[in-house]
Amino acid sequence: MTTVSLRFDDDMKRELDEICDEMGMNLTTFFTIYAKKVLRDRKIPFEISAPVDPFYSESNIRMIKKAEEQIREGKVVVKSMKELEQMEDE
């Protein structure tokens, strides 16, 4: 037998203990079940994903494509910073 030490936030540990208790098991049993599932299936038994960068959201991609189309059609006005500052003063 091997001992494994894990560090948890106090609240997370308490909540996990409570849930395991409701299921009639302790943390050792919980992690043993989890480990056996991983070994049997050779994958983590749930999906892990990172949040999508908001830059690549569907609405932003649509806006970028629309802007690209406007550029291709010559519907873009180009101004220097000096010209923009002068417009602001008007």
Secondary structure, DSSP 4 states (H G I P E B T S, - for coil): ---------HHHHHHHHHHHHHTT--HHHHHHHHHHHHHHHTS-SS---PPPPGGGSHHHHHHHHHHHHHHHTT------HHHHHHHHH-
